[in-house]
Amino acid sequence: MNLALKYRPKTLDQMVGQSHLLGAKAPLRALVVSGRLPHLFLWGPPGAGKTTLARVIATTLDRPFYEMNATTLKVEDLRKIFKEYANALQKPLIFIDEVHRLSKTQQEVLLPFMENHSALVIGASTQNPYYSLTAAMRSRSHTFELYAIEDGVMRGYLDSIIGREGFDVSDEARGFLVSSSGGDARAMLNLLESGIAIEQPLGVDTLRAIRPHALRAGSIEDESHYELTSAMIKSIRGSDRDAALYYLARLIEGGEPAEFIARRLAILASEDIGNANPNALNLAASALSIVKHIGYPEARITLSQLVIYLASSPKSNSSYEAINKAQNLINDGLITPVPRHIRTHSKDYLYPHSFGGWVEQKYLERELTLYETQGIGFESTLEQWHRKITGKEK
């Protein structure tokens, strides 16, 4: 008996969760139903239904389905598939799991066939593939994010399967099956299957013995990993080290990937600390690199060190506000030409190094004030440097 396989959805209507993509008027459903689906990259947590959705799409579009993994994919295999269907009316759907691991060579091989629509390519990853795909791949595709399945949807799905199978499962055990699976339907059914193999009626103690720790969110009741992450960030922003460490521990115990936590902390280092303590970004970048290579359990120490450092640092969002102002002005239609004397190959450009490091000249046709220092921490030193360099401080 394999419950996950037995109850894997076969149609769009049977898909569990992902209403933002597959609801009655959702964009992805509309593209599939219309038969105008472009190349597609799906990303989201394990058990959210990425592979299942790709198979459902292949069935819905009545396309031959080929399932591959980027870590073992061979270019020769791709070329054989494309050659086999070169003159076919119905082109195949090629599904590539762990698409973020595609090499540039593999991507270059795929490109012309994507361009010519020799196949419909769908990739899947637990990481946002935007950062690993080339610009050429991104321009020929859409990227959609799948979310961890909500607890209410998980519970309805679980109760339906238990009823159809005639299992005897206590209400407390059902609650644990949902809460400990972190939105991963496959993991929930695998745990149910193991528990039923041991006892019926199935109790929560048996399930806890099999799975002592929740899989992902580190959450209780309706708290999600997004809420815990938000709480950690806000605690750091508020300089509460102990609260930040507590939420970090919740995330770690829940199985939150160390890279995800480190990425969020790197964003915070720029957004909330910035030049009040520039070394915060250096430490965050180092931590992100470190956790990619060492993983848990040691990565928790690096993350703890970073959280304490960030929470203890002076805070300034001046850089964040400055870029927001600049982008808002551009979006509101302020597009100024580049002054002629600083354009490429201009002979009128004044080279600052020839004037001791700074010389007065215009870099914008219109004067703008975007950056406003708060004078916090190292920002005050930067401001002193800038005023001295530009001659505003004699």
Secondary structure, 3 states (H helix, E strand, C coil): CCHHHHCCCCCHHHCCCCHHHHCCCCHHHHHHHHCCCCEEEEECCCCCCHHHHHHHHHHHHCCCEEEEECCCCCHHHHHHHHHHCCCCCCCCEEEEECHHHCCHHHHHHHHHHHHCCCCEEEEEECCCHHHCCCHHHHHCEEEEECCCCCHHHHHHHHHHHHHHHCCCECHHHHHHHHHCCCCCHHHHHHHHHHHHHHCCCECHHHHHHHCCCCCCCCCCCCCCHHHHHHHHHHHHHCCCHHHHHHHHHHHHHCCCCHHHHHHHHHHHHHHHHHHHCCHHHHHHHHHHHHHHHHCCCCHHHHHHHHHHHHHHCCCCCHHHHHHHHHHHHHHCCCCCCCCHHHCCCCCCCCCHHHHCCCCCCCCCCCCCCCCCCCCCCHHHHHHHHHHHHCCCCC
